[in-house]
Amino acid sequence: SLYSGVDEVGYGAFAGPIVAAACTMTIDLPPDRVTEFWPMSSVKDSKKTTPAQRRRLREELTEFLIDMGACVGIGHASVTYINRYGYSKARQKALGDAVREATKAEGLRPFQLIVDGDVGINGYPWRQRLEPKADGRFFIVAAASILAKITRDDEMVELGKQYPQYHFGSNKGYGSKDHIDALAKYGMCPEHRVQPCNKALKKRSINTRRSSAFKKIYRNGPMFR
């Protein structure tokens, strides 16, 4: 049967796009045994792989999918889209675009679309299978997860060249300390998501004030004697 798996990365980042990948291929197993299909032990949930492992997998996984006649699609939700429409719609857009790209061949209709998570894709016309943590249980979802991660990481490295002060090349847009420190110093650039950045800056400001107040109390001695 023809199956398709889809996953997205970058949902929790402070900067950069949400990127999704979908992988469609034939797996000669019934739905209750699809988890048994795992032809590459090096492929696993992208969150459990290192950058070096993903670099090695880039060529290995691509060659395998080509040999298997798989169809791969990549979808994006830009920062502009995220800031305008919110995370839920942005995720839907990225996932939907990836699936359409991975099934655009004429007559390509997956028996099941396996979606990582518990929220399906609006408007998808065929059967969806919602599976939390699917990237650790289904090969095609794990493969999609790695492809999405590689794609997004490459894009963040390029953005890091445009905005070196935010260290996108190393933090990939996530809320690391060096990233939040740079936000406090330089403000946001066009690739930042407004909601999480404002929240992080507010939290940082509160923590800074609390720390200053504590130091003042400490310098002046105990409040109660």
N, CA, C and O of each residue as an XYZ file, in Angstrom:
900
protein
N       0.829     -1.195      0.000
C       0.000      0.000      0.000
C       0.869      1.254      0.000
O       2.023      1.231      0.428
N       0.293      2.334     -0.485
C       0.995      3.608     -0.508
C       0.693      4.375      0.781
O      -0.464      4.627      1.118
N       1.759      4.738      1.486
C       1.627      5.489      2.726
C       2.378      6.809      2.599
O       3.338      6.925      1.838
N       1.922      7.795      3.357
C       2.622      9.072      3.410
C       2.785      9.460      4.872
O       1.861      9.301      5.670
N       3.966      9.973      5.221
C       4.223     10.444      6.578
C       4.645     11.891      6.540
O       5.350     12.306      5.620
N       4.225     12.674      7.526
C       4.538     14.111      7.524
C       4.873     14.584      8.933
O       4.285     14.124      9.912
N       5.822     15.503      9.022
C       6.206     16.077     10.306
C       6.734     17.479     10.067
O       7.156     17.813      8.961
N       6.708     18.304     11.118
C       7.218     19.668     10.993
C       8.262     19.933     12.067
O       8.279     19.273     13.105
N       9.132     20.905     11.811
C      10.147     21.321     12.780
C      10.116     22.847     12.883
O       9.649     23.542     11.980
N      10.623     23.340     13.998
C      10.726     24.789     14.173
C       9.521     25.420     14.824
O       9.444     26.645     14.909
N       8.576     24.619     15.287
C       7.359     25.190     15.878
C       7.683     26.036     17.109
O       7.091     27.098     17.304
N       8.614     25.576     17.933
C       8.908     26.273     19.178
C      10.043     27.276     19.099
O      10.518     27.753     20.130
N      10.485     27.602     17.896
C      11.603     28.531     17.745
C      11.161     29.980     17.940
O       9.969     30.287     17.903
N      12.131     30.858     18.148
C      11.890     32.292     18.261
C      12.051     33.007     16.923
O      11.593     34.137     16.748
N      12.707     32.333     15.983
C      12.996     32.964     14.692
C      12.999     31.917     13.593
O      13.156     30.723     13.845
N      12.821     32.395     12.362
C      12.848     31.500     11.213
C      11.508     30.834     10.954
O      10.580     30.980     11.748
N      11.397     30.105      9.856
C      10.125     29.511      9.459
C       9.812     28.218     10.193
O      10.680     27.623     10.831
N       8.571     27.797     10.093
C       8.189     26.419     10.390
C       8.345     25.655      9.076
O       7.824     26.076      8.043
N       9.053     24.549      9.118
C       9.302     23.755      7.913
C       8.753     22.356      8.114
O       8.986     21.736      9.152
N       8.029     21.858      7.133
C       7.488     20.505      7.180
C       8.008     19.701      5.997
O       8.333     20.251      4.944
N       8.080     18.395      6.191
C       8.431     17.495      5.094
C       7.462     16.326      5.105
O       7.001     15.894      6.161
N       7.160     15.822      3.922
C       6.301     14.650      3.772
C       7.008     13.641      2.885
O       7.697     14.003      1.930
N       6.829     12.387      3.211
C       7.468     11.304      2.470
C       6.402     10.273      2.094
O       5.736      9.718      2.968
N       6.245     10.024      0.814
C       5.242      9.083      0.314
C       5.943      7.914     -0.363
O       6.778      8.110     -1.246
N       5.600      6.698      0.052
C       6.237      5.533     -0.559
C       5.389      4.285     -0.340
O       4.493      4.268      0.504
N       5.680      3.254     -1.103
C       4.972      1.983     -0.984
C       5.583      1.152      0.125
O       6.797      0.951      0.172
N       4.734      0.672      1.013
C       5.152     -0.217      2.104
C       4.227     -1.425      2.057
O       3.014     -1.292      2.222
N       4.795     -2.588      1.836
C       3.976     -3.795      1.663
C       3.612     -4.421      3.006
O       3.948     -5.570      3.291
N       2.920     -3.636      3.814
C       2.453     -4.107      5.114
C       1.078     -3.507      5.391
O       0.783     -2.407      4.924
N       0.231     -4.213      6.146
C      -1.066     -3.644      6.523
C      -0.876     -2.556      7.569
O       0.189     -2.473      8.180
N      -1.890     -1.716      7.790
C      -1.759     -0.583      8.715
C      -1.283     -0.950     10.111
O      -0.525     -0.194     10.720
N      -1.718     -2.115     10.639
C      -1.346     -2.481     12.003
C       0.088     -2.991     12.117
O       0.549     -3.326     13.208
N       0.796     -3.047     10.977
C       2.182     -3.538     11.017
C       3.162     -2.554     10.364
O       4.326     -2.891     10.147
N       2.701     -1.363     10.057
C       3.567     -0.388      9.376
C       4.775     -0.018     10.233
O       5.837      0.309      9.704
N       4.614     -0.070     11.556
C       5.742      0.264     12.430
C       6.893     -0.726     12.285
O       8.019     -0.425     12.682
N       6.625     -1.904     11.720
C       7.685     -2.905     11.520
C       8.628     -2.521     10.380
O       9.739     -3.041     10.280
N       8.175     -1.612      9.529
C       8.999     -1.190      8.391
C       9.995     -0.141      8.860
O       9.640      1.019      9.068
N      11.248     -0.562      9.026
C      12.306      0.374      9.435
C      13.604     -0.071      8.762
O      14.460     -0.673      9.412
N      13.759      0.215      7.478
C      14.875     -0.327      6.686
C      16.230      0.317      6.944
O      17.245     -0.210      6.488
N      16.282      1.443      7.662
C      17.550      2.122      7.929
C      17.651      2.418      9.427
O      16.943      3.276      9.955
N      18.550      1.688     10.100
C      18.683      1.875     11.544
C      19.212      3.260     11.897
O      19.003      3.734     13.014
N      19.891      3.910     10.961
C      20.451      5.246     11.219
C      19.386      6.331     11.199
O      19.632      7.452     11.642
N      18.207      6.004     10.690
C      17.106      6.972     10.644
C      16.299      6.873     11.928
O      15.832      5.797     12.299
N      16.140      8.007     12.603
C      15.330      8.072     13.818
C      14.808      9.496     13.962
O      15.155     10.382     13.181
N      13.994      9.692     14.942
C      13.435     11.018     15.227
C      14.557     12.057     15.170
O      15.599     11.885     15.802
N      14.340     13.141     14.406
C      15.396     14.135     14.203
C      15.880     14.746     15.518
O      17.025     15.186     15.613
N      15.006     14.775     16.540
C      15.403     15.350     17.830
C      16.451     14.485     18.529
O      17.122     14.942     19.454
N      16.589     13.227     18.081
C      17.556     12.310     18.686
C      18.801     12.138     17.823
O      19.614     11.249     18.077
N      18.954     12.977     16.812
C      20.135     12.909     15.956
C      20.998     14.152     16.167
O      20.491     15.225     16.493
N      22.284     13.994     15.980
C      23.216     15.110     16.089
C      23.389     15.761     14.717
O      23.071     15.141     13.702
N      23.887     16.999     14.668
C      24.150     17.621     13.363
C      25.051     16.777     12.470
O      24.833     16.704     11.261
N      26.061     16.139     13.057
C      26.971     15.296     12.268
C      26.229     14.097     11.683
O      26.448     13.732     10.528
N      25.357     13.489     12.472
C      24.569     12.352     11.976
C      23.646     12.784     10.844
O      23.476     12.061      9.862
N      23.051     13.963     10.984
C      22.149     14.437      9.936
C      22.908     14.750      8.650
O      22.394     14.529      7.553
N      24.115     15.256      8.782
C      24.928     15.522      7.580
C      25.216     14.220      6.839
O      25.161     14.177      5.610
N      25.521     13.169      7.577
C      25.777     11.876      6.944
C      24.498     11.311      6.331
O      24.525     10.692      5.267
N      23.384     11.533      7.016
C      22.109     10.995      6.542
C      21.594     11.709      5.302
O      20.838     11.128      4.522
N      21.986     12.941      5.113
C      21.475     13.725      3.985
C      21.589     12.936      2.680
O      20.603     12.767      1.963
N      22.777     12.462      2.381
C      22.995     11.739      1.128
C      22.472     10.313      1.201
O      21.861      9.823      0.252
N      22.709      9.645      2.329
C      22.301      8.247      2.484
C      20.782      8.097      2.382
O      20.284      7.235      1.658
N      20.057      8.938      3.109
C      18.597      8.858      3.110
C      18.038      9.268      1.757
O      17.108      8.636      1.256
N      18.589     10.316      1.161
C      18.108     10.764     -0.152
C      18.261      9.668     -1.188
O      17.341      9.424     -1.970
N      19.411      9.002     -1.208
C      19.644      7.915     -2.168
C      18.677      6.766     -1.938
O      18.163      6.184     -2.893
N      18.424      6.433     -0.661
C      17.499      5.343     -0.354
C      16.089      5.666     -0.851
O      15.436      4.825     -1.468
N      15.629      6.874     -0.583
C      14.272      7.253     -0.992
C      14.138      7.268     -2.506
O      13.097      6.890     -3.042
N      15.186      7.704     -3.198
C      15.157      7.674     -4.664
C      15.063      6.241     -5.155
O      14.273      5.937     -6.049
N      15.873      5.354     -4.569
C      15.859      3.940     -4.970
C      14.500      3.302     -4.714
O      14.088      2.406     -5.451
N      13.804      3.754     -3.678
C      12.497      3.195     -3.325
C      11.362      3.839     -4.119
O      10.205      3.439     -3.983
N      11.681      4.820     -4.935
C      10.646      5.497     -5.710
C       9.761      6.385     -4.864
O       8.608      6.640     -5.212
N      10.302      6.857     -3.750
C       9.512      7.707     -2.859
C       9.365      9.107     -3.437
O      10.184      9.561     -4.237
N       8.313      9.770     -3.015
C       8.070     11.156     -3.418
C       8.123     12.016     -2.154
O       7.429     11.737     -1.176
N       8.942     13.051     -2.183
C       9.153     13.894     -1.008
C       8.667     15.313     -1.286
O       8.838     15.833     -2.389
N       8.065     15.929     -0.286
C       7.617     17.320     -0.406
C       8.057     18.136      0.790
O       8.135     17.623      1.907
N       8.342     19.402      0.557
C       8.740     20.327      1.621
C       7.742     21.485      1.660
O       7.371     22.026      0.619
N       7.315     21.856      2.853
C       6.393     22.978      3.027
C       6.941     23.989      4.013
O       7.687     23.629      4.923
N       6.579     25.255      3.841
C       7.068     26.335      4.689
C       5.917     27.208      5.196
O       4.895     27.383      4.531
N       6.122     27.739      6.381
C       5.311     28.859      6.868
C       6.309     29.913      7.312
O       7.048     29.705      8.275
N       6.336     31.027      6.628
C       7.322     32.069      6.889
C       7.036     32.782      8.208
O       5.956     32.645      8.782
N       8.013     33.536      8.672
C       7.829     34.338      9.885
C       6.693     35.336      9.693
O       5.897     35.552     10.607
N       6.612     35.941      8.519
C       5.521     36.879      8.233
C       4.170     36.204      8.400
O       3.244     36.775      8.975
N       4.066     34.973      7.887
C       2.808     34.216      7.990
C       2.519     33.880      9.455
O       1.386     34.023      9.913
N       3.538     33.436     10.184
C       3.367     33.078     11.600
C       2.894     34.284     12.402
O       1.954     34.183     13.191
N       3.547     35.421     12.198
C       3.180     36.626     12.957
C       1.782     37.119     12.614
O       1.093     37.694     13.456
N       1.375     36.896     11.389
C       0.066     37.400     10.945
C      -1.073     36.472     11.335
O      -2.123     36.929     11.786
N      -0.868     35.159     11.162
C      -1.985     34.218     11.323
C      -1.870     33.311     12.549
O      -2.835     32.622     12.879
N      -0.744     33.288     13.220
C      -0.588     32.456     14.408
C      -0.026     31.082     14.106
O       0.102     30.676     12.951
N       0.302     30.391     15.160
C       1.021     29.123     15.039
C       0.168     27.997     14.466
O       0.653     27.213     13.650
N      -1.079     27.907     14.875
C      -1.934     26.815     14.417
C      -2.103     26.843     12.894
O      -1.949     25.818     12.229
N      -2.417     28.007     12.354
C      -2.582     28.120     10.901
C      -1.249     27.952     10.182
O      -1.200     27.408      9.079
N      -0.175     28.417     10.801
C       1.144     28.277     10.179
C       1.539     26.804     10.084
O       2.076     26.367      9.066
N       1.276     26.053     11.129
C       1.560     24.613     11.093
C       0.737     23.934     10.012
O       1.247     23.107      9.257
N      -0.550     24.292      9.942
C      -1.415     23.722      8.915
C      -0.870     24.007      7.521
O      -0.855     23.123      6.664
N      -0.425     25.229      7.297
C       0.088     25.599      5.980
C       1.321     24.788      5.621
O       1.412     24.242      4.522
N       2.274     24.706      6.547
C       3.516     23.978      6.267
C       3.240     22.503      6.001
O       3.759     21.936      5.040
N       2.431     21.886      6.843
C       2.114     20.464      6.664
C       1.346     20.236      5.363
O       1.665     19.330      4.593
N       0.344     21.058      5.132
C      -0.467     20.892      3.918
C       0.341     21.049      2.645
O       0.183     20.269      1.706
N       1.210     22.058      2.606
C       2.046     22.270      1.424
C       2.985     21.093      1.192
O       3.202     20.678      0.053
N       3.548     20.552      2.288
C       4.465     19.415      2.157
C       3.744     18.189      1.607
O       4.264     17.501      0.728
N       2.559     17.921      2.118
C       1.798     16.747      1.668
C       1.380     16.900      0.209
O       1.458     15.944     -0.563
N       0.939     18.094     -0.170
C       0.557     18.301     -1.573
C       1.748     18.083     -2.498
O       1.608     17.503     -3.575
N       2.921     18.552     -2.073
C       4.121     18.378     -2.890
C       4.510     16.904     -2.999
O       4.997     16.458     -4.038
N       4.292     16.148     -1.912
C       4.677     14.738     -1.881
C       3.649     13.824     -2.533
O       3.894     12.627     -2.686
N       2.502     14.375     -2.919
C       1.467     13.552     -3.562
C       0.992     14.172     -4.869
O      -0.092     13.848     -5.355
N       1.800     15.065     -5.438
C       1.336     15.804     -6.615
C       1.360     14.986     -7.891
O       0.732     15.354     -8.883
N       2.095     13.860     -7.866
C       2.102     13.018     -9.061
C       0.669     12.580     -9.380
O      -0.112     12.277     -8.479
N       0.347     12.553    -10.631
C      -1.028     12.252    -11.057
C      -1.476     10.888    -10.543
O      -0.811      9.878    -10.772
N      -2.590     10.869     -9.860
C      -3.145      9.618     -9.367
C      -2.520      9.108     -8.086
O      -2.864      8.011     -7.643
N      -1.609      9.862     -7.465
C      -0.939      9.420     -6.252
C      -1.851      9.691     -5.062
O      -2.023     10.834     -4.638
N      -2.427      8.626     -4.538
C      -3.381      8.749     -3.438
C      -2.986      7.783     -2.321
O      -3.264      6.588     -2.423
N      -2.347      8.271     -1.260
C      -1.918      7.380     -0.177
C      -3.100      6.681      0.487
O      -4.167      7.264      0.676
N      -2.878      5.419      0.834
C      -3.876      4.672      1.589
C      -4.066      5.317      2.962
O      -5.184      5.395      3.472
N      -2.952      5.783      3.560
C      -3.009      6.498      4.828
C      -1.969      7.613      4.833
O      -0.863      7.460      4.315
N      -2.353      8.737      5.432
C      -1.402      9.801      5.728
C      -1.169      9.762      7.235
O      -2.096      9.971      8.018
N       0.075      9.494      7.637
C       0.419      9.416      9.050
C       0.962     10.776      9.479
O       1.996     11.226      8.985
N       0.257     11.421     10.398
C       0.605     12.767     10.851
C       1.175     12.685     12.260
O       0.573     12.080     13.147
N       2.341     13.297     12.463
C       2.920     13.342     13.802
C       2.130     14.336     14.653
O       2.069     15.523     14.331
N       1.531     13.855     15.730
C       0.743     14.725     16.589
C      -0.708     14.295     16.644
O      -1.083     13.253     16.107
N      -1.519     15.109     17.298
C      -2.940     14.765     17.453
C      -3.865     15.738     16.734
O      -5.074     15.734     16.966
N      -3.301     16.574     15.858
C      -4.110     17.500     15.065
C      -3.854     17.227     13.594
O      -2.715     17.288     13.130
N      -4.923     16.925     12.862
C      -4.791     16.592     11.451
C      -4.678     17.822     10.565
O      -4.652     18.958     11.040
N      -4.611     17.564      9.265
C      -4.476     18.628      8.275
C      -5.859     18.966      7.720
O      -6.534     18.106      7.154
N      -6.272     20.207      7.884
C      -7.585     20.634      7.396
C      -7.655     20.509      5.875
O      -6.734     20.896      5.156
N      -8.757     19.966      5.416
C      -8.972     19.896      3.975
C      -8.306     18.740      3.276
O      -8.471     18.586      2.066
N      -7.544     17.904      4.003
C      -6.936     16.742      3.354
C      -8.047     15.761      2.983
O      -8.845     15.390      3.845
N      -8.119     15.332      1.716
C      -9.311     14.617      1.256
C      -9.365     13.132      1.588
O     -10.422     12.516      1.453
N      -8.250     12.538      2.021
C      -8.237     11.094      2.250
C      -7.964     10.762      3.707
O      -7.978     11.649      4.560
N      -7.718      9.508      3.993
C      -7.620      9.025      5.366
C      -6.359      9.546      6.069
O      -5.252      9.436      5.542
N      -6.548     10.114      7.267
C      -5.432     10.553      8.094
C      -5.337      9.670      9.341
O      -6.341      9.231      9.903
N      -4.126      9.437      9.735
C      -3.859      8.660     10.945
C      -3.029      9.541     11.872
O      -1.853      9.790     11.605
N      -3.630     10.009     12.949
C      -2.949     10.920     13.871
C      -2.210     10.106     14.921
O      -2.817      9.322     15.650
N      -0.906     10.294     14.995
C      -0.068      9.485     15.868
C       0.924     10.357     16.631
O       1.950     10.746     16.073
N       0.639     10.674     17.905
C       1.628     11.391     18.714
C       2.940     10.618     18.771
O       2.947      9.394     18.898
N       4.056     11.351     18.676
C       5.400     10.757     18.677
C       5.604      9.785     17.527
O       6.346      8.810     17.646
N       4.938     10.060     16.413
C       5.055      9.178     15.244
C       6.470      9.135     14.691
O       6.873      8.147     14.077
N       7.236     10.225     14.911
C       8.589     10.257     14.371
C       9.510      9.246     15.041
O      10.609      8.994     14.547
N       9.081      8.665     16.156
C       9.857      7.619     16.804
C       9.328      6.229     16.536
O       9.898      5.246     17.010
N       8.221      6.127     15.765
C       7.570      4.826     15.574
C       7.345      4.456     14.121
O       7.168      3.278     13.809
N       7.347      5.431     13.224
C       7.090      5.173     11.807
C       8.268      5.687     10.979
O       8.636      6.858     11.073
N       8.844      4.817     10.182
C      10.030      5.190      9.404
C       9.783      6.393      8.508
O      10.615      7.299      8.446
N       8.648      6.413      7.810
C       8.418      7.498      6.853
C       8.231      8.842      7.564
O       8.533      9.891      6.994
N       7.740      8.815      8.798
C       7.609     10.060      9.556
C       8.976     10.489     10.081
O       9.302     11.676     10.064
N       9.772      9.534     10.545
C      11.133      9.852     10.992
C      11.955     10.417      9.838
O      12.704     11.377     10.015
N      11.813      9.819      8.657
C      12.526     10.316      7.476
C      12.089     11.736      7.154
O      12.921     12.590      6.847
N      10.779     11.994      7.225
C      10.261     13.339      6.975
C      10.805     14.316      8.003
O      11.165     15.444      7.666
N      10.864     13.883      9.262
C      11.370     14.732     10.336
C      12.817     15.144     10.078
O      13.183     16.303     10.275
N      13.635     14.192      9.638
C      15.048     14.485      9.366
C      15.186     15.420      8.174
O      15.983     16.357      8.209
N      14.415     15.172      7.119
C      14.484     16.035      5.933
C      14.049     17.464      6.268
O      14.647     18.431      5.795
N      13.011     17.584      7.082
C      12.554     18.913      7.483
C      13.617     19.615      8.332
O      13.875     20.807      8.163
N      14.225     18.860      9.242
C      15.252     19.437     10.112
C      16.470     19.886      9.306
O      16.991     20.978      9.536
N      16.923     19.071      8.380
C      18.069     19.431      7.540
C      17.762     20.688      6.736
O      18.587     21.597      6.648
N      16.568     20.731      6.152
C      16.164     21.889      5.340
C      16.143     23.158      6.180
O      16.685     24.188      5.779
N      15.516     23.076      7.346
C      15.402     24.279      8.188
C      16.762     24.713      8.729
O      17.061     25.907      8.772
N      17.577     23.762      9.137
C      18.907     24.113      9.654
C      19.726     24.845      8.598
O      20.409     25.824      8.899
N      19.653     24.365      7.360
C      20.376     25.033      6.269
C      19.904     26.475      6.108
O      20.708     27.385      5.910
N      18.596     26.669      6.194
C      18.036     28.013      6.044
C      18.451     28.913      7.202
O      18.704     30.101      7.002
N      18.524     28.358      8.411
C      18.919     29.172      9.568
C      20.400     29.543      9.495
O      20.789     30.626      9.933
N      21.218     28.661      8.952
C      22.636     28.994      8.771
C      22.776     30.180      7.811
O      23.581     31.083      8.037
N      21.983     30.165      6.743
C      22.021     31.283      5.791
C      21.520     32.573      6.435
O      22.083     33.643      6.203
N      20.461     32.474      7.244
C      19.966     33.661      7.950
C      21.001     34.168      8.948
O      21.083     35.365      9.223
N      21.792     33.237      9.485
C      22.840     33.631     10.414
C      23.909     34.495      9.762
O      24.549     35.311     10.425
N      24.100     34.310      8.462
C      25.057     35.142      7.733
C      24.518     36.560      7.548
O      25.285     37.523      7.513
N      23.193     36.681      7.429
C      22.571     37.998      7.286
C      22.480     38.729      8.628
O      22.605     39.952      8.693
N      22.258     37.956      9.699
C      22.070     38.544     11.030
C      22.995     37.843     12.024
O      22.525     37.115     12.898
N      24.311     38.059     11.897
C      25.266     37.311     12.741
C      25.139     37.586     14.228
O      25.555     36.764     15.045
N      24.568     38.731     14.594
C      24.492     39.086     16.013
C      23.574     38.162     16.802
O      23.659     38.119     18.030
N      22.689     37.413     16.116
C      21.747     36.541     16.818
C      22.210     35.082     16.903
O      21.564     34.269     17.564
N      23.318     34.747     16.241
C      23.896     33.389     16.317
C      22.942     32.310     15.794
O      22.883     31.210     16.343
N      22.202     32.628     14.739
C      21.264     31.652     14.184
C      21.956     30.375     13.717
O      21.357     29.300     13.748
N      23.199     30.482     13.288
C      23.913     29.308     12.800
C      24.079     28.239     13.865
O      24.124     27.050     13.551
N      24.171     28.658     15.135
C      24.336     27.686     16.220
C      23.030     27.401     16.954
O      22.748     26.248     17.280
N      22.224     28.438     17.222
C      20.999     28.189     17.994
C      19.789     27.844     17.122
O      18.736     27.461     17.632
N      19.952     27.985     15.804
C      18.888     27.662     14.832
C      17.569     28.381     15.123
O      16.495     27.895     14.770
N      17.666     29.547     15.772
C      16.480     30.340     16.019
C      15.761     30.029     17.308
O      14.755     30.665     17.622
N      16.260     29.053     18.071
C      15.608     28.705     19.330
C      16.059     29.654     20.447
O      17.006     30.423     20.279
N      15.371     29.586     21.578
C      15.566     30.571     22.633
C      16.726     30.279     23.565
O      16.528     30.165     24.775
N      17.914     30.158     23.037
C      19.105     29.957     23.849
C      19.447     31.262     24.578
O      18.924     32.324     24.242
N      20.320     31.169     25.570
C      20.700     32.358     26.335
C      21.348     33.416     25.443
O      21.041     34.603     25.554
N      22.256     32.974     24.548
C      22.917     33.955     23.689
C      21.929     34.636     22.749
O      22.102     35.801     22.389
N      20.895     33.901     22.355
C      19.866     34.472     21.485
C      19.050     35.524     22.236
O      18.807     36.616     21.720
N      18.631     35.190     23.449
C      17.821     36.133     24.232
C      18.652     37.356     24.629
O      18.143     38.476     24.651
N      19.921     37.138     24.939
C      20.800     38.265     25.240
C      20.911     39.201     24.040
O      20.901     40.423     24.191
N      21.016     38.609     22.835
C      21.105     39.423     21.617
C      19.806     40.168     21.357
O      19.822     41.310     20.896
N      18.677     39.524     21.653
C      17.384     40.196     21.510
C      17.302     41.408     22.430
O      16.824     42.469     22.029
N      17.769     41.246     23.658
C      17.737     42.358     24.611
C      18.641     43.507     24.162
O      18.347     44.674     24.417
N      19.724     43.170     23.501
C      20.684     44.187     23.085
C      20.307     44.858     21.771
O      20.417     46.077     21.639
N      19.857     44.056     20.785
C      19.638     44.586     19.438
C      18.162     44.703     19.039
O      17.841     45.325     18.026
N      17.274     44.113     19.825
C      15.878     44.074     19.402
C      15.656     42.984     18.380
O      16.544     42.169     18.130
N      14.484     42.965     17.792
C      14.130     41.930     16.822
C      14.517     42.320     15.408
O      14.514     43.497     15.046
N      14.850     41.309     14.615
C      15.081     41.504     13.183
C      13.849     40.995     12.430
O      12.944     40.448     13.059
N      13.784     41.156     11.110
C      12.594     40.719     10.366
C      12.316     39.219     10.430
O      11.221     38.784     10.073
N      13.282     38.424     10.877
C      13.092     36.971     10.940
C      12.649     36.493     12.316
O      12.613     35.288     12.568
N      12.313     37.412     13.204
C      11.880     37.025     14.540
C      10.358     36.935     14.641
O       9.625     37.683     13.993
N       9.912     36.008     15.463
C       8.489     35.846     15.751
C       8.146     36.718     16.960
O       8.773     36.614     18.014
N       7.174     37.549     16.794
C       6.894     38.594     17.793
C       6.469     38.008     19.141
O       6.986     38.414     20.182
N       5.546     37.069     19.128
C       4.959     36.582     20.388
C       5.994     35.959     21.327
O       6.107     36.408     22.468
N       6.753     34.944     20.899
C       7.702     34.343     21.847
C       8.851     35.266     22.231
O       9.361     35.196     23.349
N       9.262     36.138     21.299
C      10.345     37.067     21.615
C       9.920     38.063     22.687
O      10.666     38.315     23.633
N       8.732     38.625     22.543
C       8.235     39.570     23.557
C       8.082     38.885     24.913
O       8.390     39.464     25.955
N       7.605     37.650     24.881
C       7.421     36.902     26.132
C       8.771     36.654     26.813
O       8.900     36.814     28.026
N       9.773     36.263     26.019
C      11.102     35.992     26.579
C      11.748     37.260     27.126
O      12.387     37.238     28.178
N      11.577     38.365     26.400
C      12.162     39.631     26.854
C      11.487     40.119     28.136
O      12.144     40.655     29.028
N      10.179     39.928     28.218
C       9.448     40.326     29.423
C       9.913     39.500     30.623
O      10.140     40.032     31.709
N      10.051     38.190     30.405
C      10.506     37.303     31.478
C      11.916     37.668     31.912
O      12.227     37.676     33.103
N      12.764     37.970     30.941
C      14.141     38.360     31.253
C      14.169     39.651     32.076
O      14.952     39.776     33.018
N      13.312     40.605     31.715
C      13.247     41.868     32.441
C      12.791     41.653     33.879
O      13.335     42.259     34.803
N      11.790     40.787     34.071
C      11.281     40.492     35.418
C      12.373     39.831     36.251
O      12.595     40.195     37.406
N      13.056     38.847     35.648
C      14.116     38.139     36.377
C      15.260     39.081     36.743
O      15.851     38.973     37.818
N      15.567     40.018     35.820
C      16.634     40.980     36.089
C      16.269     41.877     37.267
O      17.100     42.139     38.136
N      15.000     42.354     37.292
C      14.541     43.209     38.388
C      14.561     42.448     39.716
O      14.942     43.003     40.747
N      14.148     41.178     39.689
C      14.150     40.368     40.911
C      15.571     40.171     41.416
O      15.836     40.250     42.616
N      16.479     39.914     40.483
C      17.879     39.718     40.853
C      18.456     40.986     41.472
O      19.182     40.927     42.464
N      18.127     42.139     40.876
C      18.621     43.419     41.408
C      18.062     43.681     42.802
O      18.770     44.153     43.691
N      16.761     43.362     42.980
C      16.131     43.570     44.280
C      16.771     42.670     45.340
O      16.999     43.098     46.472
N      17.058     41.427     44.965
C      17.682     40.499     45.897
C      19.072     40.995     46.305
O      19.439     40.952     47.479
N      19.844     41.470     45.307
C      21.180     41.976     45.618
C      21.106     43.183     46.548
O      21.954     43.345     47.425
N      20.098     44.026     46.359
C      19.933     45.198     47.216
C      19.635     44.778     48.650
O      20.212     45.321     49.592
N      18.740     43.818     48.812
C      18.398     43.312     50.139
C      19.626     42.675     50.787
O      19.891     42.872     51.973
N      20.361     41.917     49.998
C      21.532     41.219     50.506
C      22.594     42.221     50.987
O      23.223     42.035     52.028
N      22.772     43.290     50.194
C      23.763     44.294     50.565
C      23.385     45.022     51.856
O      24.242     45.381     52.663
N      22.069     45.231     52.027
C      21.596     45.971     53.197
C      21.383     45.104     54.418
O      21.015     45.599     55.483
N      21.612     43.824     54.265
C      21.436     42.917     55.381
C      20.037     42.325     55.427
O      19.171     42.747     54.660
N      19.790     41.356     56.310
C      18.473     40.712     56.403
C      17.365     41.719     56.659
O      17.558     42.713     57.359
N      16.198     41.446     56.079
C      15.060     42.353     56.265
C      14.536     42.279     57.688
O      14.023     43.263     58.221
N      14.670     41.083     58.315
C      14.139     40.923     59.666
C      15.289     40.530     60.594
O      16.070     39.629     60.289
N      15.376     41.201     61.696
C      16.472     40.932     62.630
C      15.898     40.433     63.954
O      16.652     40.146     64.884
